[in-house]
Amino acid sequence: MTLNVLAGDMAHLPDSMSIAGIGVVSGYGWGREFLWQGLMGGKPAARLYPGYGRGRDQHAWVGRIPDGGDPAFGTGLFGRAVHAAATEAIADGQARGWRSEGRTVGLVHAFTLGDVADWRDFYRRDDGHRRSRDYLRMLPSTPISVVMQEFGFHGPAMNVSAACSSGNVGLLTAKMWRDAGLVDDVLCVTTDLSATPDMLEHFVAVGAAIADSDPFTACRPFQEGTLGFTMAEASVALLLTDAVELAYARVLGGAMTNDAFHVVSVDPTHAQIIACVERALANAGIDAADVAYYNAHGTGTRQCDGAERDVMATVFDDRPAIAALKPLTGHCQGACAAIEVAAIALSYERGIAASAPIVAPAHPRLLDGPTPMLDGPTLKLSMGMGGNNAAVVLARV
């Protein structure tokens, strides 16, 4: 292994945190086991929904979160989903021996647009008028404040946003807090419920999302004939701590860069994406040859596929196995990295690497559905609009 050399002459192997609790609300249902069963069954979370398209009489393939959750935590699904994911992750950690008493616990919430549906209704249905208590529920600070109050956490609490790399950015923010001595533990929650007809319309218009084809026809990362992604939703919570022995996986390190190239398109040189991956490996204290799995951003768009094939060839010499999940989970936008990190953590615990089935001629290292888990770290890359790149390195406990 390599050591990451910091400023001065001191060589330091970065500290790490463990994922000790997982909570998931997704297109598969309310709970992490619904996600796992969906991944193992190889069935996409998306289904055909009516009311999409300009005439609102069209159908579209979307991985929407089904109705559910406790109405006490929001008139819409956003606040309910945040609360459900958070409480499931905390309960999971407690079942593994985690206790918050005497510890400084922070909460970082990563998201993109917030409660899209409820804000839309606020203006269109309520004409900007609503009871103050219902209005306050829509503010980005409210869902995390509710969780902090319910569990008596007193560490820092904030929202971060970095487009579709937000999940990885949330994890790295949590790790920076711990490395800086601000917290003992962090609850990292990532939420995106923006798969509404008006949002999907514009993702289709820019050539990224595919609405009228089933997920396996549309989204084929690292395979021939890929068209783009199926839009989806999720809220995912990860409890990060080193205070339990029976954790899922360790977060060894990571890095973030920005292309500084275009608000949507990927820099065709891929220089900053490659730099992000290389810096993440250095920060984690490992070499590219140590990595067993490359968990792809895998949107299935032409630009993303080209960039990630370049990363695999340039950084890894096409050695690691490639896992791609978006044909199954859909592209959960700001929550996509988090739901894939949750899948990685569950894969380490259960000894099965999750990946979508291959449906067309593919990269030789792409996994064809669930396979027995190999030893070795996983590098998880995410890329977001605005040139936001973020990579994290995870490993078995």
Buried (B, 14 or more C-beta within 10 A) or exposed (E): EBEBEEEEEEEEBBEBBBBBBBBBBBBBBBBBEBBBEBBBEBBBBBBEBEEBBEEEEBBBBBBBBBEEBEEEBBBBBBBBBBBBBBBBBBBBBBEBEBEBEEBBBBBBBBBBBBBBBBBBBBEEEEEEEBEEEBBEBBEBEBBBBBBBEEBEBEBBBBBBBBBBBBBBBBBBBBBBBBBEEBBBBBBBBBBBBBBBBEBBBEBBEEEBBBBBBBBBBBBBBBBEEBBBBBBBBBBBBBBBBBBBEEBBBBBBBBBBBBBEBEEEEBBEEBEBBBBBBBBBBBBBBBEBEBBBBBBBBBBBBBBBBEBBBBBBEBBBEBBBBBBBBBBBBBBBBBBBBBBBBBBBBBBBBBEBBBBBEBBEEBBEBBBEBBBEBEEBBBBBBBBBBBBBBBBBBBBBB
